[in-house]
Amino acid sequence: MTNFTMRLTVTVGQFGGFTKLFWSTFFTNCLVAASTLGDVYVIDPRNGSVVKTIKGHVASINDIKEF
């Protein structure tokens, strides 16, 4: 297996802070990020694009679980 480093640059204020971050089992090669702004983001770290945004919470999301 080859080791490699991936870096994702996020502009300050773009997503707020992240409270939980994990690899998705549903979206291949994507990260799921719970935000202090009350949104959940599915992010493709290969190009930095947001694949899906789930909105609706008015407060910070402290924990999330993918089913």
TIRO-2110 file (N, C-alpha, C; in Angstrom, 1 decimal):
// TIRO-2110
0.8, -1.2, 0.0, N, 1, A
0.0, 0.0, 0.0, CA, 1, A
0.9, 1.2, 0.0, C, 1, A
0.5, 2.2, -0.8, N, 2, A
1.3, 3.5, -0.9, CA, 2, A
0.8, 4.5, 0.1, C, 2, A
1.7, 5.2, 0.8, N, 3, A
1.3, 6.3, 1.7, CA, 3, A
1.2, 7.6, 0.9, C, 3, A
0.2, 8.4, 1.2, N, 4, A
0.1, 9.7, 0.5, CA, 4, A
-0.6, 10.7, 1.5, C, 4, A
-0.4, 11.9, 1.2, N, 5, A
-0.9, 13.0, 2.0, CA, 5, A
-2.0, 13.8, 1.2, C, 5, A
-3.1, 14.0, 1.8, N, 6, A
-4.2, 14.8, 1.2, CA, 6, A
-4.4, 16.0, 2.1, C, 6, A
-4.5, 17.2, 1.5, N, 7, A
-4.8, 18.4, 2.2, CA, 7, A
-6.0, 19.1, 1.6, C, 7, A
-6.9, 19.5, 2.4, N, 8, A
-8.1, 20.2, 2.0, CA, 8, A
-8.0, 21.6, 2.6, C, 8, A
-8.0, 22.6, 1.8, N, 9, A
-8.0, 24.0, 2.3, CA, 9, A
-9.4, 24.5, 2.4, C, 9, A
-9.8, 25.0, 3.6, N, 10, A
-11.1, 25.5, 3.8, CA, 10, A
-11.0, 27.0, 4.2, C, 10, A
-11.7, 27.8, 3.5, N, 11, A
-11.7, 29.3, 3.8, CA, 11, A
-12.4, 29.5, 5.2, C, 11, A
-11.8, 30.4, 6.0, N, 12, A
-12.3, 30.7, 7.3, CA, 12, A
-13.7, 31.2, 7.2, C, 12, A
-14.7, 30.6, 7.9, N, 13, A
-16.0, 31.0, 7.9, CA, 13, A
-16.9, 30.3, 6.9, C, 13, A
-16.3, 29.6, 6.0, N, 14, A
-17.0, 28.9, 4.9, CA, 14, A
-17.9, 27.8, 5.5, C, 14, A
-17.5, 27.0, 6.5, N, 15, A
-18.3, 26.0, 7.1, CA, 15, A
-18.5, 26.2, 8.6, C, 15, A
-17.9, 27.2, 9.2, N, 16, A
-17.9, 27.3, 10.6, CA, 16, A
-16.8, 26.3, 11.1, C, 16, A
-17.0, 25.8, 12.3, N, 17, A
-16.1, 24.8, 12.8, CA, 17, A
-16.7, 23.4, 12.6, C, 17, A
-15.9, 22.4, 12.6, N, 18, A
-16.4, 21.0, 12.5, CA, 18, A
-16.4, 20.4, 13.9, C, 18, A
-17.5, 19.7, 14.3, N, 19, A
-17.6, 19.0, 15.6, CA, 19, A
-17.4, 17.5, 15.4, C, 19, A
-17.7, 17.0, 14.2, N, 20, A
-17.5, 15.6, 14.0, CA, 20, A
-17.1, 15.4, 12.5, C, 20, A
-16.2, 14.5, 12.3, N, 21, A
-15.7, 14.3, 10.9, CA, 21, A
-15.4, 12.8, 10.8, C, 21, A
-16.0, 12.2, 9.7, N, 22, A
-15.7, 10.8, 9.5, CA, 22, A
-15.9, 10.4, 8.0, C, 22, A
-15.3, 9.3, 7.6, N, 23, A
-15.4, 8.8, 6.2, CA, 23, A
-16.8, 8.2, 6.0, C, 23, A
-17.4, 8.6, 4.9, N, 24, A
-18.7, 8.1, 4.6, CA, 24, A
-18.7, 6.6, 4.1, C, 24, A
-19.6, 5.8, 4.5, N, 25, A
-19.8, 4.5, 3.9, CA, 25, A
-20.8, 4.5, 2.7, C, 25, A
-21.6, 5.6, 2.6, N, 26, A
-22.6, 5.7, 1.6, CA, 26, A
-22.0, 6.4, 0.4, C, 26, A
-21.3, 7.5, 0.6, N, 27, A
-20.7, 8.3, -0.5, CA, 27, A
-19.2, 7.9, -0.6, C, 27, A
-18.9, 7.2, -1.6, N, 28, A
-17.5, 6.7, -1.8, CA, 28, A
-16.5, 7.8, -1.8, C, 28, A
-15.4, 7.6, -1.0, N, 29, A
-14.3, 8.5, -0.9, CA, 29, A
-14.7, 9.9, -0.5, C, 29, A
-15.7, 10.0, 0.4, N, 30, A
-16.1, 11.4, 0.9, CA, 30, A
-16.1, 11.4, 2.4, C, 30, A
-15.9, 12.6, 2.9, N, 31, A
-16.0, 12.9, 4.3, CA, 31, A
-17.3, 13.5, 4.7, C, 31, A
-17.9, 13.1, 5.9, N, 32, A
-19.1, 13.7, 6.4, CA, 32, A
-18.6, 14.6, 7.5, C, 32, A
-19.1, 15.8, 7.5, N, 33, A
-18.7, 16.8, 8.5, CA, 33, A
-19.9, 17.5, 9.1, C, 33, A
-20.0, 17.4, 10.4, N, 34, A
-21.0, 18.1, 11.2, CA, 34, A
-20.5, 19.5, 11.6, C, 34, A
-21.3, 20.5, 11.4, N, 35, A
-20.8, 21.9, 11.5, CA, 35, A
-21.3, 22.6, 12.7, C, 35, A
-20.6, 23.6, 13.2, N, 36, A
-21.1, 24.4, 14.3, CA, 36, A
-22.2, 25.4, 13.8, C, 36, A
-22.3, 25.5, 12.5, N, 37, A
-23.4, 26.3, 11.9, CA, 37, A
-24.7, 25.6, 11.8, C, 37, A
-24.7, 24.3, 12.2, N, 38, A
-26.0, 23.5, 12.2, CA, 38, A
-26.2, 22.8, 10.9, C, 38, A
-25.2, 22.7, 10.0, N, 39, A
-25.3, 22.0, 8.7, CA, 39, A
-24.5, 20.7, 8.7, C, 39, A
-24.8, 19.8, 7.9, N, 40, A
-24.0, 18.6, 7.7, CA, 40, A
-23.5, 18.6, 6.2, C, 40, A
-22.2, 18.5, 6.0, N, 41, A
-21.6, 18.5, 4.7, CA, 41, A
-21.0, 17.2, 4.3, C, 41, A
-21.2, 16.8, 3.1, N, 42, A
-20.5, 15.6, 2.5, CA, 42, A
-19.5, 16.2, 1.5, C, 42, A
-18.2, 16.1, 1.8, N, 43, A
-17.1, 16.7, 1.1, CA, 43, A
-16.3, 15.7, 0.4, C, 43, A
-15.9, 16.0, -0.8, N, 44, A
-15.0, 15.1, -1.6, CA, 44, A
-13.6, 15.7, -1.4, C, 44, A
-12.7, 15.1, -0.6, N, 45, A
-11.4, 15.7, -0.3, CA, 45, A
-10.5, 15.7, -1.5, C, 45, A
-10.8, 15.0, -2.6, N, 46, A
-9.9, 14.9, -3.7, CA, 46, A
-9.9, 16.2, -4.5, C, 46, A
-11.1, 16.9, -4.5, N, 47, A
-11.1, 18.2, -5.2, CA, 47, A
-11.7, 19.3, -4.3, C, 47, A
-12.1, 19.0, -3.1, N, 48, A
-12.6, 20.1, -2.2, CA, 48, A
-14.0, 20.5, -2.4, C, 48, A
-14.7, 19.7, -3.3, N, 49, A
-16.1, 20.1, -3.6, CA, 49, A
-17.1, 19.6, -2.5, C, 49, A
-18.2, 20.3, -2.3, N, 50, A
-19.2, 19.8, -1.4, CA, 50, A
-20.2, 19.0, -2.2, C, 50, A
-20.3, 17.7, -2.0, N, 51, A
-21.2, 16.8, -2.7, CA, 51, A
-22.7, 17.0, -2.3, C, 51, A
-22.9, 17.2, -1.0, N, 52, A
-24.2, 17.4, -0.5, CA, 52, A
-24.2, 18.2, 0.8, C, 52, A
-25.2, 19.1, 1.0, N, 53, A
-25.4, 19.9, 2.2, CA, 53, A
-26.7, 19.6, 2.8, C, 53, A
-26.8, 19.2, 4.0, N, 54, A
-28.0, 19.0, 4.7, CA, 54, A
-28.2, 20.1, 5.7, C, 54, A
-29.3, 20.9, 5.5, N, 55, A
-29.5, 22.1, 6.4, CA, 55, A
-30.8, 21.9, 7.2, C, 55, A
-31.0, 22.7, 8.2, N, 56, A
-32.2, 22.7, 8.9, CA, 56, A
-32.1, 22.8, 10.4, C, 56, A
-30.9, 22.6, 11.0, N, 57, A
-30.7, 22.8, 12.4, CA, 57, A
-30.4, 24.2, 12.7, C, 57, A
-30.8, 24.7, 13.8, N, 58, A
-30.6, 26.1, 14.2, CA, 58, A
-29.4, 26.3, 15.1, C, 58, A
-28.9, 25.1, 15.6, N, 59, A
-27.7, 25.2, 16.5, CA, 59, A
-26.6, 24.2, 16.0, C, 59, A
-25.5, 24.3, 16.7, N, 60, A
-24.4, 23.4, 16.4, CA, 60, A
-24.8, 21.9, 16.5, C, 60, A
-24.3, 21.1, 15.6, N, 61, A
-24.5, 19.7, 15.6, CA, 61, A
-23.3, 19.1, 16.3, C, 61, A
-23.6, 18.4, 17.4, N, 62, A
-22.5, 17.9, 18.3, CA, 62, A
-22.1, 16.5, 17.9, C, 62, A
-23.0, 15.7, 17.3, N, 63, A
-22.8, 14.3, 17.0, CA, 63, A
-23.6, 13.9, 15.8, C, 63, A
-23.2, 13.0, 15.0, N, 64, A
-23.9, 12.5, 13.9, CA, 64, A
-23.5, 11.0, 13.7, C, 64, A
-24.4, 10.2, 13.2, N, 65, A
-24.1, 8.9, 12.8, CA, 65, A
-24.7, 8.5, 11.5, C, 65, A
-24.0, 7.9, 10.6, N, 66, A
-24.4, 7.5, 9.3, CA, 66, A
-25.0, 6.1, 9.4, C, 66, A
-26.2, 5.8, 8.9, N, 67, A
-26.8, 4.5, 9.0, CA, 67, A
-26.6, 3.8, 7.7, C, 67, A
END
